[in-house]
Amino acid sequence: MRGELVLVVAAMKETCGSVVENQPRRHYGITSPISLVPPREIDYIYTQKLIEVMEPFGVFEDEEELNRRLVILRKLSNLAKEWIVDVGEKKNLLSLVTSSSGGKIFTFGSYRLGVHTKGADIDALCVAPRHVERSDFFQSFFDKLKQQDGIRNLRAVEDAYVPVIKFEFDGIEIDLVFARLALQSISDNLDLRDDSRLRNLDIRCIRSLNGCRVTDEILHLVPNKENFRLTLRAIKLWAKRRGIYSNMLGFLGGVSWAMLVARVCQLYPNALASTLVHKFFLIFSKWEWPNPVLLKHPEESNLNLPIWDPRVNPSDRNHLMPIITPAYPQQNSTYNVSTSTRAVMVEEFKQGLMVTDEILQGKQEWSKLLEPPNFFQKYNKDSDTNFFPMKITCRMKKSDLELSCFANRVLEL
């Protein structure tokens, strides 16, 4: 085992070392880096140990599964291009126009960031030229998907904040959103980071594009993508284990965790994941909220879309833990955070700092960081506090949504 670890560390040093040496002196983020110190020998060892502790949790996908996702996305792309041509023909467009109209499937979220776990879904975006309407997407493309072998559990959610078609394709769950650009054709090398792509679009298309634009901008703003990805995998796993990974419940969702990790990577551009995880807890256990976390200075645009700006928008001043998306129109990704959920997260950051301090001093193993909290021990300090099991079942059209939880008994029984 020791010999194997030495070989792995040597390989990591060869890869990461060359990255550090050849890295251009580019400035990342809104401030100068805190440290440019290169990794030490011990940092490679701690990083490899971190990887070994994470592996049993299914955070890394094998090559076969990765290739299966690529095949599925290729099939989906072909279906989308065929459908876009069909729509053009039905609308009596010239054959030259329809044959060159193109279309493209983009990915975003954890898959695009390169941090998806085994069995995770894929967030995808279908971009179509101007002759294709949103109604076409939810009608004729929905029907086309319905006819395909391998597609299961197909359903459309047209009235969502970001309208989406959900389905399973050869066993992989896909959430597919739609955007129509004011272009005659969509080329395979289309760059969605260009703000001009938003011109003359309706708000639903802008929201659909936002996921891809934010994801791509995050990747563009980190100094070392591999170190960023490994650190983000570790932090996401830690947050899930500690019960604070949920935008809906007032904690943070995937994009918010990604932006926090990206900011740490900007401040320590040459650090490995073991160091970055420790610095993550150091920085955000001491962060003076509600000062916002920004990956870059907000850029002006002439598109007049609403952006997060507490100087102009009074409601933005009420946000307790603002983490601002780097792509225009900039938004706060943590508007659901409350005083109590922020307090819980800050306490977890402090706990994480204490544990990683001990890990890097050789007093603890990485497994200590990933231990789940003992809910009952933490909240049952008062002998008058009791818990009872509650089972809540909601009848849906095709399936039952069942939630089992524990509720604190606050009424006398």
C-alpha positions in Angstrom: 0.0 0.0 0.0 2.8 2.4 0.9 4.6 1.7 -2.4 1.4 2.2 -4.4 0.8 5.6 -2.6 4.3 6.7 -3.5 3.7 5.9 -7.2 0.3 7.8 -7.1 1.9 10.8 -5.4 4.7 10.9 -8.0 2.2 10.9 -10.8 0.2 13.7 -9.2 3.4 15.7 -8.7 4.3 15.3 -12.4 0.8 16.5 -13.5 0.2 19.2 -11.0 3.8 20.3 -10.9 3.9 21.0 -14.7 0.6 22.9 -14.4 2.1 25.2 -11.7 5.3 25.7 -13.6 3.6 26.5 -16.9 0.7 28.4 -15.6 0.5 32.0 -17.0 0.6 34.8 -14.5 -3.1 35.6 -14.9 -5.1 37.4 -12.2 -8.1 35.5 -11.0 -11.0 37.0 -9.0 -11.6 40.5 -7.6 -8.6 40.5 -5.3 -5.0 39.4 -5.5 -4.2 35.8 -4.3 -3.5 35.2 -0.7 -0.7 32.7 -1.5 1.1 31.5 -4.5 3.1 28.9 -2.6 3.4 25.6 -4.6 2.4 22.3 -3.1 4.7 20.5 -0.7 5.4 16.7 -0.7 3.0 16.2 2.2 0.2 18.0 0.3 0.2 15.3 -2.4 0.0 12.6 0.3 -2.9 14.3 2.1 -4.7 14.8 -1.3 -4.3 11.2 -2.2 -5.6 10.1 1.2 -8.6 12.4 0.7 -9.4 10.7 -2.7 -9.2 7.3 -1.0 -11.7 8.3 1.7 -14.1 9.7 -0.9 -14.1 6.7 -3.3 -16.5 4.5 -1.2 -19.2 7.2 -1.4 -19.6 6.8 -5.2 -18.4 10.3 -6.0 -16.2 9.1 -8.9 -17.7 7.5 -12.0 -15.9 4.8 -13.9 -14.9 5.1 -17.6 -17.7 2.8 -18.8 -20.4 5.0 -17.1 -18.8 8.2 -18.5 -18.8 6.8 -22.0 -22.4 5.7 -21.6 -23.4 9.3 -20.8 -21.5 10.6 -23.9 -23.4 8.1 -26.1 -26.7 9.2 -24.6 -25.9 12.9 -25.2 -24.9 12.1 -28.8 -28.3 10.4 -29.4 -30.1 13.3 -27.8 -28.2 15.8 -30.0 -29.1 13.9 -33.1 -32.8 13.8 -32.1 -32.8 17.5 -31.5 -31.2 18.3 -34.9 -33.6 16.0 -36.7 -36.5 17.7 -34.9 -35.3 21.2 -35.7 -35.2 20.3 -39.4 -38.7 18.8 -39.2 -40.1 22.0 -37.7 -38.5 24.0 -40.5 -40.1 21.8 -43.2 -43.5 22.0 -41.5 -43.2 25.8 -41.5 -42.4 25.7 -45.2 -38.9 27.2 -44.9 -36.5 26.9 -47.8 -34.7 23.5 -47.8 -31.3 25.3 -47.7 -32.4 27.1 -44.5 -33.7 23.9 -42.8 -30.7 21.8 -43.8 -28.3 24.3 -42.2 -30.4 25.3 -39.2 -28.3 23.1 -36.8 -29.2 23.1 -33.1 -27.1 22.0 -30.2 -27.4 20.3 -26.8 -25.4 21.9 -24.0 -24.9 20.5 -20.5 -24.6 22.4 -17.3 -24.6 21.8 -13.5 -22.5 19.1 -11.9 -22.1 17.1 -15.2 -20.7 20.1 -17.0 -18.5 21.1 -14.0 -17.1 17.5 -14.0 -18.2 16.7 -10.5 -21.2 14.5 -11.0 -21.5 11.3 -9.0 -22.5 7.8 -9.9 -26.1 7.6 -11.2 -26.5 11.4 -11.1 -28.8 13.1 -13.6 -27.7 15.4 -16.4 -28.9 19.0 -16.7 -29.1 19.8 -20.4 -30.1 22.7 -22.6 -31.5 22.5 -26.2 -30.6 25.6 -28.2 -32.7 26.1 -31.4 -32.7 28.8 -34.1 -35.4 31.5 -34.4 -37.9 29.5 -36.4 -38.5 27.1 -33.6 -41.0 28.1 -30.9 -41.2 27.1 -27.3 -44.5 25.5 -28.0 -42.8 23.3 -30.6 -40.4 22.1 -28.0 -43.2 21.1 -25.6 -45.4 19.6 -28.3 -43.6 18.1 -31.3 -40.2 17.4 -29.6 -42.1 15.9 -26.6 -43.9 13.6 -29.0 -40.7 12.7 -30.8 -39.1 11.7 -27.4 -42.2 9.7 -26.6 -41.6 7.5 -29.7 -38.0 6.7 -28.8 -36.9 3.3 -27.4 -35.0 3.7 -24.2 -36.9 6.8 -23.0 -39.0 6.3 -19.8 -40.9 8.5 -17.4 -41.3 11.3 -19.8 -43.0 14.4 -18.4 -43.2 18.1 -19.2 -43.3 20.9 -16.6 -44.2 23.9 -18.6 -45.2 26.2 -15.8 -42.0 25.8 -13.8 -39.8 28.9 -13.2 -37.5 27.3 -15.8 -39.8 25.2 -18.0 -38.3 21.7 -18.4 -38.9 18.2 -20.0 -37.8 15.4 -17.6 -37.1 11.8 -18.7 -34.9 8.8 -18.4 -32.7 8.0 -21.4 -31.2 4.5 -21.2 -31.3 4.6 -17.4 -29.9 8.2 -17.0 -32.2 10.9 -15.8 -32.2 14.1 -17.9 -33.7 17.5 -17.2 -33.9 19.3 -20.5 -34.6 23.0 -20.8 -35.1 25.0 -24.0 -33.8 28.3 -25.5 -34.6 29.9 -28.8 -31.9 32.3 -30.1 -32.4 35.1 -32.6 -30.2 33.3 -35.1 -31.0 31.7 -38.4 -28.8 28.7 -37.5 -27.0 27.3 -34.5 -23.5 26.1 -35.1 -21.6 23.5 -33.2 -19.1 26.0 -31.9 -21.6 28.4 -30.5 -20.3 30.3 -27.4 -23.1 31.0 -24.9 -20.8 33.2 -22.8 -21.3 36.0 -25.2 -23.8 38.4 -23.6 -25.1 39.5 -27.0 -26.8 36.1 -27.3 -29.4 37.4 -24.7 -30.6 40.2 -26.9 -34.3 40.2 -27.8 -34.9 37.0 -25.9 -37.9 36.4 -23.6 -37.2 35.9 -19.9 -37.8 32.1 -20.0 -35.1 31.7 -22.6 -32.7 33.9 -20.6 -33.4 31.7 -17.5 -32.8 28.6 -19.5 -29.5 29.9 -20.8 -28.4 31.0 -17.3 -27.4 27.5 -16.1 -24.9 27.0 -19.0 -23.6 30.6 -18.8 -22.9 30.4 -15.1 -21.3 27.0 -15.3 -19.0 27.9 -18.1 -18.1 31.2 -16.4 -17.2 29.4 -13.2 -14.9 27.0 -15.1 -13.3 30.0 -16.9 -12.6 31.8 -13.6 -10.7 29.0 -11.7 -6.9 28.7 -12.1 -6.7 24.9 -12.1 -9.8 23.0 -13.1 -8.7 19.6 -11.8 -7.9 21.0 -8.3 -11.2 22.8 -8.4 -13.1 19.7 -9.3 -11.6 17.5 -6.6 -12.1 20.1 -4.0 -15.7 20.7 -5.0 -16.4 16.9 -4.9 -15.0 16.8 -1.3 -17.0 19.9 -0.2 -20.2 18.7 -1.8 -19.8 15.3 -0.2 -19.1 16.9 3.2 -22.2 19.2 2.9 -24.4 16.2 2.0 -23.1 14.2 4.9 -23.6 17.1 7.3 -27.2 17.7 6.1 -26.7 21.2 4.7 -26.9 20.6 0.9 -30.3 21.9 -0.1 -31.3 25.2 -1.6 -34.9 24.4 -1.1 -34.5 24.0 2.7 -32.6 27.2 3.0 -29.0 25.9 2.8 -26.9 25.9 -0.4 -27.4 24.2 -3.7 -24.8 22.8 -6.1 -24.0 26.1 -7.9 -23.5 28.0 -4.6 -21.1 25.4 -3.3 -19.3 25.5 -6.6 -18.9 29.3 -6.4 -17.6 29.2 -2.9 -15.0 26.6 -3.8 -14.1 28.6 -7.0 -13.4 31.7 -4.8 -11.0 29.7 -2.6 -9.2 28.4 -5.7 -8.7 32.0 -6.9 -7.2 32.9 -3.6 -4.8 29.9 -3.5 -4.2 29.2 -7.2 -1.4 26.7 -6.8 -2.8 24.7 -3.9 -3.9 21.1 -4.1 -7.3 19.8 -2.9 -6.2 18.9 0.6 -5.0 22.5 1.2 -8.0 24.0 -0.6 -10.5 22.1 1.6 -8.8 23.4 4.7 -8.7 27.0 3.3 -12.4 26.7 2.4 -13.3 26.2 6.1 -10.8 28.8 7.2 -12.2 31.5 4.9 -15.9 30.9 5.3 -15.9 30.3 9.0 -14.6 33.9 9.3 -16.4 35.5 6.4 -18.3 38.6 7.4 -21.7 38.0 6.0 -23.7 39.6 4.4 -20.7 40.8 2.4 -21.2 39.1 -1.0 -19.0 36.4 -2.5 -18.0 37.4 -6.0 -15.9 35.6 -8.6 -15.4 38.7 -10.7 -16.5 42.3 -10.9 -20.0 42.7 -12.3 -19.9 43.8 -15.9 -22.1 46.5 -17.4 -24.4 45.6 -20.2 -26.9 47.5 -22.4 -29.5 44.8 -22.2 -31.3 46.3 -19.1 -32.0 43.0 -17.4 -32.6 43.0 -13.6 -29.4 42.1 -11.7 -28.4 41.7 -8.0 -27.5 45.2 -6.8 -28.4 46.2 -3.2 -27.6 49.9 -4.1 -30.5 49.9 -6.5 -32.8 47.1 -5.3 -33.9 47.5 -1.6 -35.0 43.8 -1.5 -31.4 42.7 -2.2 -30.3 44.4 1.0 -32.2 41.7 2.9 -30.1 38.8 1.6 -28.2 37.2 4.4 -25.6 35.2 2.6 -25.2 36.5 -0.9 -23.2 34.4 -3.4 -23.4 36.1 -6.8 -23.4 34.3 -10.1 -20.6 35.5 -12.4 -22.6 35.5 -15.7 -24.8 38.4 -16.7 -27.5 39.0 -15.5 -25.9 38.5 -12.1 -28.1 37.0 -9.4 -27.9 35.9 -5.8 -28.0 32.1 -5.7 -28.8 31.9 -2.0 -32.0 34.0 -1.6 -33.6 31.1 0.4 -31.0 31.3 3.2 -32.5 32.4 6.6 -30.9 33.6 9.8 -31.1 30.1 11.3 -29.8 28.2 8.3 -26.9 30.6 7.9 -26.1 30.1 11.6 -26.1 26.3 11.1 -23.8 26.6 8.1 -21.3 28.9 9.8 -21.2 26.5 12.8 -20.5 23.7 10.4 -17.7 25.7 8.7 -16.1 26.2 12.2 -16.4 22.5 12.9 -14.9 21.7 9.5 -12.0 24.0 10.2 -11.3 22.4 13.6 -11.3 18.9 12.0 -9.2 19.8 9.0 -6.7 21.5 11.3 -6.3 18.2 13.1 -6.1 16.2 9.8 -3.3 18.3 8.5 -1.5 18.0 11.8 -1.7 14.2 11.5 -4.0 13.8 14.5 -7.1 12.7 12.5 -8.0 11.0 9.2 -10.2 12.5 6.4 -13.0 10.1 7.4 -13.5 12.3 10.5 -14.6 15.2 8.3 -17.3 13.1 6.6 -18.9 11.8 9.7 -22.7 12.6 9.8 -24.0 14.7 12.7 -25.8 13.0 15.5 -29.1 14.8 15.2 -30.6 13.5 18.4 -27.5 14.0 20.5 -27.2 17.6 19.3 -30.9 18.6 19.8 -31.8 16.4 22.8 -29.8 18.1 25.4 -33.0 19.2 27.2 -34.6 16.2 28.9 -38.1 17.6 28.1 -37.5 17.4 24.4 -39.0 14.3 22.7 -39.1 13.0 19.1 -41.7 11.0 17.4 -41.7 9.4 13.9 -44.0 11.0 11.3 -44.9 9.5 7.9 -46.3 11.8 5.3 -47.6 10.5 2.0 -48.6 12.6 -1.0 -50.7 11.0 -3.7 -49.4 12.0 -7.1 -50.6 11.1 -10.6 -48.3 8.2 -11.3 -46.4 7.6 -8.1 -46.4 8.1 -4.4 -44.1 10.7 -3.0 -43.3 9.4 0.5 -41.4 11.3 3.1 -40.4 10.0 6.5 -39.1 12.4 9.0 -38.8 13.2 12.7 -40.6 16.1 14.2 -39.8 17.8 17.5 -42.8 17.4 19.9 -43.6 20.9 21.0 -47.2 20.3 22.1 -48.2 18.4 25.2 -49.6 15.0 24.3 
